[in-house]
């Protein structure tokens, strides 16, 4: 993968019920999730911008802007300019229905 898959560029929501071992599963925000107190998420844009959506006060989603860049095949670096710790992800699978990632750092 010399460039991220085009299906990556959207808003993804953590489907923690589907996580397995060290793999985190994300679904498009249009997915019919079961009820939950709150869900984390993230958004990737083709221009290299990234928005992390951690849980904020009262389990409401927050928004932390950052940038993404492809380090190597399937390996992505996310930077936040000091707003939060940087991290690295490995993209294991990405299509229109699901995103599987493994956190390498952070």
N, C-alpha and C positions, 0 to 999 in steps of 0.2 A: 504494500500500500504506500505509494509515493505521495499520495494526497489522501486526505480523509474522504470517506465515502460521502456522496452527496446527501444521503439520508440522514447524516449526522446533524445537518443544519436545521435545527428546530428546537422546540422546548421539550425537555425530557423530565419525567417525574419518577422518583425512586419507587419501584414496586418491591418493597422490602420482603414481602411475603414469598417472592420468588428467588431471593438471594440463596446462593449455595456455596459452601466452602468460602473462598475469598473472592467470589464473583458477585458484583452488585448488578442488579437488573433494573433497567429503566424502560419506561414505556412512554409513548407520546402523550401529551397532556389531554388528548381527546379519549384516551383509553378509559373504559368503565371500571374504575378502581372500586374495591370495597371500601366501606366507611373506615376512616382513620382519624386520629386526633390531629394529624398534620403530616405532610409529606415534603421531603426535601426534593430539590430538582436542580436542573441546570439547562442553560441555553447556549448553543454554539451558533455563530454566524460565520459566513464565508470570508468576511474581512478580517478574521482573527480575533474578534471580540468574543467575550464569554461572560455569562452572568451566572453566578452560583446563587442558589436559592436555599440557604439553610433555614432551619426553623428559628423564628424570632420569638418575641414575647407572646405568651398565650398560644403557642404553637402555630402562630401565623407565619407564612413564608416571608423571608427577608430577601433582599437583593444586594449582592456584592459583585460589582463589575470587575472584570479582569481580561486577560488575553490568553489565547491558546496558540501553541505552535507545535508542529510535528517535529519530534526529535529524530525519530527513525521509524522504520516500518512498525506500525501499530502502537508506537510509544509517543504520548502527547504530554507536553509540559503546560501547566496552567499557572499563570502568575497574576498576583493581585496588588502589586505596587506597595506592599507593606500593610495593606488593609487586613490581611489575614495571611497565614503561611502558604507559600507556594506548594504545589503538589504535582505529582506525575501519575498518569493513567496509562494503562495498556488497554487498547480497544480489542476485545476478543471477538465480538460480533456486532454488526450494525446493519440493520435494514429498516424498512418503513415501519415495522411493528415492534422492534425490540433493540435495545442497546445493552450489551454485556461489557462491563469494564472491570478491571482489577486495579486497585490502587497500589502504586509502586512506592509512593511516599505520601506523607501528609495525613 
